[in-house]
Amino acid sequence: MNLESLGPFVPLILLFVVFYFLLIRPQQKQQKARKEMLSNLKKGDRVVTIGGIYGVIKEIDETVMSLRVADNLNLKFARAAVDRVVEDDA
């Protein structure tokens, strides 16, 4: 097999490389960052759920957590429902 026979495949290979660097790799980095954020959740963290509910983690285990969203109001959520951790206002 020589280089001339690879000619028609070069654009396809270049397209795959572009897709990898523009779509696949950033998505993998984002998934890794989310997984790390979820594994680092701890009691007392202020979080926002995917549904937009703000709260403070009162209890947490492997799959379920309890959020305090108001005085005397705790809601249970799946751990995966956390969208992001909110930084404390200093």
FIBAVO-762069 format. One record per residue: residue in three letters; x, y, z of N, C-alpha, C in turn. Coordinates in steps of 0.02 Angstrom, whole numbers, padded with zeros to 5 digits, always signed. Each point is the difference from the previous one (the first is absolute). Example, Ala and Ser with C-alpha at 12.3 -4.5 7.8 and 13.67 -1.06 7.14 Angstrom:
2
ala+00660-00284+00390-00045+00059+00000+00045+00060+00000 ser-00018+00053-00036+00042+00059+00003-00039+00055+00037 
END
This chain:
90
met+00042-00059+00000-00042+00059+00000+00044+00062+00000 asn-00010+00044-00046+00042+00060-00004-00041+00062+00019 leu+00032+00057+00002-00032+00062+00021-00054+00024-00049 glu+00007-00016-00063-00049+00023-00049-00068-00033+00012 ser-00001-00061+00026-00064-00033+00013-00035+00028+00061 leu+00035+00037+00043-00030+00031+00059-00030+00068-00016 gly+00013+00026-00058-00023+00066-00021-00074+00014+00013 pro-00046-00043-00019-00070+00014+00011-00021+00000+00074 phe+00040-00032+00042-00016-00004+00071+00027+00057+00042 val+00045+00040-00028+00030+00055+00038-00052+00050+00024 pro-00048+00023-00042-00050+00046+00027-00042-00031+00056 leu-00016-00063-00005-00039-00034+00051+00040-00003+00066 ile+00063-00015-00005+00043-00003+00059+00006+00069+00032 leu+00009+00052-00041+00004+00068+00026-00065+00021+00033 leu-00056-00019-00028-00065+00015+00029-00007-00032+00068 phe+00021-00063+00006-00003-00034+00065+00044+00036+00052 val+00060+00020-00020+00045+00035+00046-00031+00066+00023 val-00031+00037-00046-00033+00063+00019-00057-00013+00048 phe-00042-00050-00014-00055-00018+00044+00026-00019+00069 tyr+00054-00038+00002+00027-00021+00065+00020+00061+00042 phe+00037+00047-00029+00024+00056+00039-00053+00053+00013 leu-00051+00005-00041-00052+00051+00010-00060-00026+00039 leu-00015-00064-00003-00060-00026+00032+00014-00052+00054 ile+00035-00052-00016+00008-00057+00045+00044+00016+00060 arg+00058+00029-00012+00047+00013+00055-00028+00050+00050 pro-00029+00057-00021-00028+00046+00050-00057-00031+00040 gln-00041-00042-00032-00054-00033+00036+00027-00048+00053 gln+00054-00035-00017+00030-00046+00049+00028+00039+00059 lys+00031+00058-00013+00026+00042+00055-00057+00025+00044 gln-00055+00020-00031-00058+00024+00038-00029-00056+00043 gln-00005-00060-00027-00026-00057+00039+00046-00016+00058 lys+00065+00004-00011+00048-00014+00053-00006+00052+00056 ala-00007+00064-00019-00006+00053+00050-00065-00008+00040 arg-00055-00019-00033-00064-00010+00035+00005-00058+00049 lys+00030-00055-00023+00008-00059+00044+00042+00017+00061 glu+00052+00040-00010+00042+00020+00056-00038+00046+00048 met-00040+00046-00027-00040+00045+00041-00049-00040+00042 leu-00034-00049-00030-00048-00040+00037+00033-00042+00054 ser+00060-00025-00013+00034-00042+00050+00027+00042+00057 asn+00011+00065-00011+00027+00044+00052-00053+00035+00042 leu-00064-00014-00013-00053+00032+00039+00005-00022+00073 lys-00013+00047+00045+00003-00016+00071-00053+00039+00038 lys-00012-00021+00060-00049+00032+00044+00019+00074+00009 gly-00050+00044-00007+00011+00071+00008+00012+00038-00065 asp+00010-00035-00055+00009+00033-00065-00065+00033-00023 arg+00005+00060-00027-00057+00033-00030-00002-00020-00074 val-00057-00026-00023-00005-00027-00068-00063+00025-00034 val+00000-00007-00066-00059+00013-00041-00016-00065-00037 thr-00063-00021+00003-00019-00061-00035-00012+00015-00073 ile-00008-00052-00040-00014+00007-00071-00066+00037-00009 gly-00046-00008+00046-00065+00034-00003+00002+00072+00024 gly+00058+00024+00024+00007+00069+00020-00013+00012+00074 ile-00004-00051+00040-00012+00008+00072+00066+00009+00036 tyr+00005+00054+00039+00059+00014+00040-00009-00031+00068 gly+00054-00027+00028-00003-00029+00066+00068-00015+00028 val+00000-00022+00063+00061-00020+00035-00006-00074+00015 ile+00053-00037-00014-00001-00072+00012+00001-00013+00075 lys-00050-00036+00025-00003-00019+00071+00024-00071+00011 glu-00018-00045-00045+00022-00070+00003+00016-00022-00071 ile+00048-00045-00005+00018-00024-00067+00028-00071+00006 asp-00019-00042-00047+00031-00067-00006+00015-00012-00074 glu+00009-00061-00019+00022-00015-00068-00048+00023-00055 thr-00066-00005+00013-00048+00015-00053-00051+00053+00018 val-00011+00012+00065-00054+00045+00022+00029+00053+00046 met-00029+00060-00004+00020+00053+00047-00061+00037+00023 ser+00006+00032+00057-00054+00040+00028+00023+00072-00002 leu-00041+00044-00031+00016+00071-00005-00046+00040+00045 arg+00029+00047+00036-00040+00049+00037-00012+00058-00047 val-00063+00011-00020-00016+00053-00046-00032+00059+00035 ala-00026-00010+00060-00028+00053+00041+00000-00025+00073 asp-00017+00045+00046-00003-00022+00070-00050-00057+00007 asn+00022-00053+00031-00042-00059+00012-00027-00032-00063 leu+00034+00009-00057-00021-00031-00062+00060-00034-00032 asn+00001-00067+00004+00053-00039-00030-00031-00042-00056 leu+00034-00001-00057-00023-00040-00057+00053-00051-00017 lys-00022-00059-00021+00047-00052-00021+00007+00002-00076 phe+00062-00005-00023+00016+00000-00071+00049-00055-00015 ala+00001-00021-00062+00054-00044-00023+00063+00042-00002 arg+00055-00031+00017+00065+00036-00001+00014+00028-00069 ala-00020-00036-00052+00013+00021-00069-00042+00060-00020 ala-00048+00021+00042-00042+00058-00016+00035+00067+00012 val+00061-00001+00028+00036+00062+00013+00029+00025-00066 asp-00014+00064-00013+00027+00031-00060+00068+00032+00013 arg+00004+00036+00056+00064+00032+00017+00002+00017+00074 val+00060+00010+00025+00011+00023+00068+00004+00076-00003 val-00035+00034+00046+00000+00072+00003+00053+00023+00049 glu+00042+00045-00022+00053+00026+00044-00032+00045+00053 asp+00027-00004+00060-00024+00042+00055+00017+00073-00014 asp-00046+00044+00015+00014+00073-00005+00038+00022+00061 ala+00060+00023-00010+00043+00019+00057-00018+00069+00025 
END
